[in-house]
């Protein structure tokens, strides 16, 4: 059963394209709440269904900045061809030193943009929304610094890879392993001959198909066979901190690959912050220095060890060696962790929703909420990451802590110190904070709050036809120690989805109640057909259909059933 009328129309339209035969559209309804509701009222999907007009926000700074980069690089390439007859088509030509002059083209971009040519600035003013121009600094040329940073990071990554494989090639040749040396030389050729524009897209310099943002790569060792050279595994960092974390497994190209660590650059330290989550009220706090163990919201003193996270912005590296074929068991990975809002920074507007019962609910919504996705590893114990090479493993599965470990990029042992950290990704996005009355907020257990959050998400997906993967939620504790229901867009920069939920909160709550109340599975808790938990294995046993109904009834001011 398609999720919405728009999907139904799309599928039916595909069936009717051929003119030489009649088309039949047949839809199967499984015994799930969504399928059964559409089966009982087919007119909602076919005749009376409404197709919501798609919404494309044009002021997403993360995406618009890359469009600014595309304008600048297009002008740079055009000028270099006309003035110097220079053309770069591959990554090696652009990021590695020129054979004759020793010049690195990637470093020349900033020089050419200092100052920014008037034609480029004019194009930026014409293309970008005014608020985006102000934020990235079009008038002050501040945006050039970010472009230069991304280009230099991409250059360092390629340079480090080429040096590492060159060392392996020379070592193999010195020991007369000429076939292995030839393999390493082919790897270098593969790295340097990659399409330049494709590398720009994968390194977050230029826009990419589907407009993914903050993407990182699980780097497959190119000496791992013919399949390895064909794989390009990129994910948004908010999911990659779980799916590509050390020890996690992923199936690609018919093989099971295991992540061996975090990719590091030799002269760049990964961004690191200290954080704490209050065990009493759930209040999240972070700082560049160790966080005070006393909670700023409820005053409780933390009894757990201080925590620290790093942001693996350069991606991850898969383990070398023979990779086995996947079996019947699913790939190993851990979703242990949570999403927190550290600050609600800008563009916050207050709203009030009046329900049919006469009860009112207040909600602030904003466009620049600072979200932090934290992955804490199996059992919440964190990961051991080498400060030198980036090799890592889950702390809960650690063995001998005194012995060395394989170097992540070289055929050698590394004796670098291992530090226990979490993995995290920070981004700004749209958020909606639904306040509860003090009695409900303080008396409701966590399972009721969590269940209410996921019921609201399902109600929004049903009523507003928002893709469930585009929105997520959590329980947020404010500075006053009062918990609230926090919904947010999963797209960095925001897409306006949760703001629409606030504007239609009464109908969303009604749709959520209808969804979870009509389920015929007979389960009071752990009903995955009604309530789905994304990206967090801890909440599976906490989601409860009964708790969701009670929370939504209280939110709407109705008598608890």
N, C-alpha and C positions, 0 to 999 in steps of 0.2 A: 504494500500500500504506500503510495507516494506520501511525503510529509505534508504537502500543501497542494492547492489547486494549480499553482504555477508549475510545480513539478509534474503534475498529472497532464497538463496541457502540453508540456514539453515532450513527455514520453509518447503521448498519443499523436502529436505532430510528427514525430520521427517515424511512427508506423505508417503514416499516410503519405509518405514522400513518393513512393514508387507509383507510377501511373499505369503500369502494365498488370497490376493485380489489385484485388480488394484487400483492405486492411482490417484486421480485427484487434481490438484492444481488450485484453483480458487482465483483470486485476485480482490478485489473491489477497484475502484478508486473513491474517493470522490471529491467534487468540491473544492479542495484546490490546491494551486500552485504546490506543490510537486507531488501530485497524478496525476494532469492533464498533467504535463510535462512528466511523465513516461508513461501515457496512450497514449499520442500522439507519443512517440518514445519508444515502448516496447523493441526494440532491445538493448537500453542502459541498461536495467535491466536484460535481459535474455541472449542474444547472445554476445553482445559487452561489457557487463559489466566487470569491473575489480575489483578484490577483493584485497584491500590493505593489505599488510603484516602487522600483528599486531606488535606494538612496545611496548616493556617492558623495561623501563629504570631501570637499576640495581643499580643506585647510588642515590636512594631516601633515604636521611638520616633518615627520620622519620620511614620508614619501615625497613631499614637495622639495625637501633638501636634495634628494637624489635627482629630481628633475632639474634643479639648479646646477648640479654637477654635470648633467648631460649637456646642458646649454654651454657651460664653460669648456668642457672637453671637446665638444664639436667645434667650437671656435678655435681652440688650441690646435686641434688636428688640421683644421682647414688652413690656419696661418702657417703651420710648420710645412705643409705640403707646398704652399705657394711661395714661401720665403726661402726655405732650405731644401725643398724637394725631399723631405723626410716623411716616410710612411711607416707606421708600426702596426703589424697585424697579429703578432703573437706576444705571449707574456714575456718570453725571454728577450725579445727585441726591445720591449718597453721598460722592463724592470731590472735588467742586468746591464752592466757597463758595456758601452759600445766598444767593439774590437779595435777601432782606430783612435777614437778620441777619449775613451774611458768615461764618457758622459753617461749619466743615468737619466733617461728621458722622464721618468716619473718625478725626479727632483726638479726638472725644469718647468713643470706646470706652475708651481707657486711663483717662480721668478717671472713667468710670462703674465701672471695675473696680478703682479704688483707694479703699478696699480691696476685694478680691473679695467679693461678697455670699456669705453663708453657704450659700444654696441652690445656687449654682454650685459651690462647693467640695465640698458633699455629693454632687452629681452626678458630679464628677470622681473622687471616692473610690470611688463605686459602679461606675463604668464602666472606669476604667483599672487595669491591674495595678499592684501595689505597687512593683515595681522601676521602672516607668515614672513613677509618681508621684514617686518620689525623684529620678529623673534630670531631670525637667522642673521640679521645684520646686513641687509643689502646695501644700505647707505654707507655703512662703515667698512664694508668689505670683510666683516668678521667671518663670514661663511667660508672664505678661502682657507682659513686655518683648519677647519674640519676636513675639507677635501684633501689638503696636503697630508693630514694625519692618516687618513684612510689609505692614501696612495703609498705612503712610506711604510705603513704596516704591511700592506700586500707585498711590497718590494722586499721587506725583511723576511717574510715567510718564504717567498720563492728562493731568495738567496740562501737562507738556512737549509732548505731542502736540497738545493743543488750541491752545497758544500758537503752535507752529510752523505749523499749518495756518491759524490766524487771520492770521498775518503774510503767508502766501502769498495768502490771500483778499484782504487789504487791498491788497497790491501789485498783484494782478490788477485789482482795481477801480480803483486809481489810474491804471492805464494803459488803462482802458476795455475790459479783457478780461472782460466781465461773465459770459460763459458759463463761463470758467475759474473766476471767482470763485464762481459758483454750484456748481461741482463741489467746490471746497474747502469750501464751507458744508455740502454734503451729507456730506462726509467727517467734519466735526466732529459733525454730527448722528448719524452712524453710531457714532462713538466714544463719545459721551455717552449714547446710548440702549441700549448693550449691557446685557444682563441682568446684574444685580448678582451673583447667586449664581454665574453662569457665570464672571464675572471673578474672584471669590474662588477658584474651583477652579483656574483657569488660573494664578493668581498664588501657588499653593501655600499658600493660607490654609485652604481646606476640603478634605476628601477628595473624590476624583474617581472616576468609574467606572473600574474596573480597577485602582484604587489605584496610579497612577503617582506617582513621587516625584521631586522636583528637576526639574520640567519647565520648559523655556524655550520661547520662541516665535520663529519666524522671521517678523518683522513685514513683511507685504506692504504696500507703499504703497497707500493706499486710493483714490488718484486713478489707479490703473492699470486702470480699467475695471470692468465689472459683475462679472467673475469675481473680482477682488481682494476685493471686499466680502463674498464668500461663503467665503473661505478662512480657516482657522484652523489654522496649522501649528505644532504643539507636539511636542516630543520630549524624552525624558529627556536631561539635560545630558551624561551620559557618552557618548551617541551624538551629541548635537548639536555637541560640540566638533569632530567630524569632518564630519558631514553638513551643518551650517550654517556652517562656517568660511568666512571671506572667500575668494571665488573659487569656492566649491563651488556646484554646480547641483542643482536638485531639480525634478521634474515634479509639478505640481499644477494642477488645473482646466484641463487641456489646454494648459498653457503651461510654458515652461522658465524658471524663476526662478533668478537668481544672487545669492548673498549678497554684500553690499557692505561689511559691517563689523559691529562689536560695538556694541550699544546701551549708552549711558552716561547717567547722571544728572548734572546740572550740579554738584551739591555732594557727590557721592559718588564716591570712588575705588574702582576694582575691586581686590579682594584680589590681592596679588602676592607671589610667593615666588621665591627663587633655588633652583636645583636642579642636580644633577650626576649623571651616570651613568658610573661608572668603565669606561673602555674595556678594562681588563685583566680584571677579575672580574665586572663588571656590577652592582656595589653601587650602590644608589640613595641619595642624600642630599639634603636640602633644609633651608632655613632662611630666616628673614626678611631676613638679611643675606647678602652674597656668601659662597658656600660655599668652604671650604678646598680648593684643588685637589689636595691629597694625600688619597688614599683611606684611610678609616679602617679598611678591612678588609684590604687587601693592601699598602698603602703606596705604590702607584703614583701618579705625579704626572700629572694630566690635562694633555694638550696641546691640548685644544679650548677654544674661547672660552667664558666663563661663560654660563650659560643662565638665563632667567627666564620664569616663566609668569604669566598672569592667569586669573582665574576669571570667565567671562562670565555672571554669574548673572542679568543682566537680559535676556539673549537677544541676537538678531541682527536685522539689518535687510537686506531685499532691495533690490537696485538698482532705481532708478526708470527710467521709459522703457518703450518698446514691448517686449514680451516675445514671443519667437518660439515657434513650435510645435516640440515635440521632434522630432528626426530619428531616424535609425537608430542613431546612436552613443549609448552610455549617458551619463547625466549625469556631469559632471566632478566628482570629489571625491578626497580623499587620506586614506588610513587610516594614514599614516606616524606612528608613535608607539608607545606601549606602556602597560601598566598596571603600576604598582609598589605595593608595600606599604611605607609609610613607618614605621608603628609597629604592633606587636601589643599593644594597650593593656589589655585586660581580659578576664576570664572565660576564661582560657586553661586548658585541661585537657590532660593528656598521655595518649596512648594507645599501645598496642603491638599490632601485628597479627602473628600467627604463621601462616606459610604451610605448605603440605603438605610442603615440602622441609625443614622445621625451621628455616628462616631467619626472623628476626624483623625487623620494620621499625617504627621509632618515628615517631610523628606527633603534634604538638600541634595542637589546634583551638581556635578562639576566636570570640567573638561581637562583638568590637569592633576588628577590624582596620581600620586607616586606609588606604584605597586611594586612589591618585591616577591618574586617567586623563589621560595627556598626549598632546596632538596637536601634532606638530612641523611639519606642513605638508609640501608637496611637497619631496622630497629631504632632509627633516629640517632645512630652512633656517629654519623659523619663519614668522611673519607680521609684516608691518609694520602697526601699529595706531596711529592718531592719538590723541595724549594728550588732545585737546580734544573732537573730535566722534565718535570711534570708527570712522571710515572705515578700511578695511583692505584688504590684498592679500597674496598669498603672496610672501614675500621672494625666492624663487627666480625669480619672474616680474616682479620690480620693474623699472621703466624709469627715467625721469628722477627722481632723488631730490631735486632742488632745487625743482622746480615744485610749485605747490599741488595740491590735490585737491578733488573735489566734496565739499561738506558733506553729511554723511550724512542730515541731516533737513531742510535748508533748500535753497532754490534759490540757492545762493551758493558761492563758493570758500572753502576753509579753508586756512590756512597753518600749522596746528598741527604740532608735531614728530611724526615717525613713529618709533616705537620697535619694535625687533625682539623679539618675544616668542613663546612657545608658548601654547597654550590648554589649560586643565586643568579637571578636576572632581574634588573630594575628597569622599569619603563613607566611612562606616563600614559594614562588613558582616561576615558570617560567613566564616571562612577555615579552610583545612586545609593544613598544611605537612608534606609527606611527605619525610622525611629519607632520604638514600641512604647507603650505606656510603662511607667516605672515598675508597677507591680509585675507585669508580664515579663519585662526584660530581666529583672533581678531574680524572679522565682523560677523562670523557665530553665530546665537543664539544657546542657549543650546539645543533646540529641534532638530536642525539640526545636532549638534554634537552627541547627544544621538542616533538619528535615524541612523546616519552613523555607529556608533559602532555596533548596533544590526544588521544592514545590513551586515557588515563585518563578524560577527559571523555566520549568516545564509549562507553567501557565503562560508566560511571555512567548515561548516558542509556539504554543498553540494559537493564542489569540492574535498576536502581532506577526506571526509567520517569520520569526527571527530564527536563523539557524542556531541550533543548540550549541554548536561549537564556537559561535561568535560571542557568547556571553558566558559568564561564570559568576560565582559568588562565594562568600565566606561570612563568618561572624566577626565583626569588628568592635573592639572595645575602645571607647573614646577616653579622653583625658579625665573625664569625670567618673570613669569606671563603669559606665553604662553600656551594655552591649546593644548592638543594632545589626540589622541585616544589610550586608553590603553586596551590591551587584555591580559588575564592571564589564566593560568590553574587553575581549581577549586580544583585540588588535591594538598594538602600540600606537598611540596617537588618538585612538578612539574612532568610533564610527557612528556615534549618536544613538546606538541601540538602547542603552539603559536610560537615556534621557527620555526616549519615547515610552519606556516602561513607566517612568514616573508620571508622565502626562496621562497615562491610561491605567493607573495603578488599580482602580476599583474593578475594571474589567479583567485585568490580569489576575487579581485575587479570585474573582469569580471563576475564571477559566481554570485556575489551579485547583480550586476546591472541586469543581466538576470533574477534573481529570483524576484526582486521587480518590474521590468518593465513589466514582463509578467503576473502579477496578473490581473485577470478579475473581481475583486470584485467591481471596480469602486470607491473605497474609496481613497481619497488623504491622509487621516490621520487616525490614530487608526486602521490600517489594521493589525489585529493580525495574519492573515494567513501568511503575509510576514515578519513582524517584531514582535518578541515575547520578552516581558519584563519579566525577571526572578527576583523574590525576591525583587521587589520594586514597590509598588502600586503607587508611585508618578509619575512614568514615563508613565503610561498608556495613558494619554491624550497628552503626548508630542511626542510619536512616530508617525512619519509621513512618508509615502511612498515618497511623493514629496520631502521632505527635505532630505531623504536618497539618492535619485537619484542625487540631486544637490551636496551634499557633496562628493559622490563617483566620480562624473564627475570632480569636482574640484581637488580631490586627484589624478586622473589619467591625469589631464591636459587637459581634453576635454572641449568643449564649453558647458555651462550649457544649458540643453534642455528647 
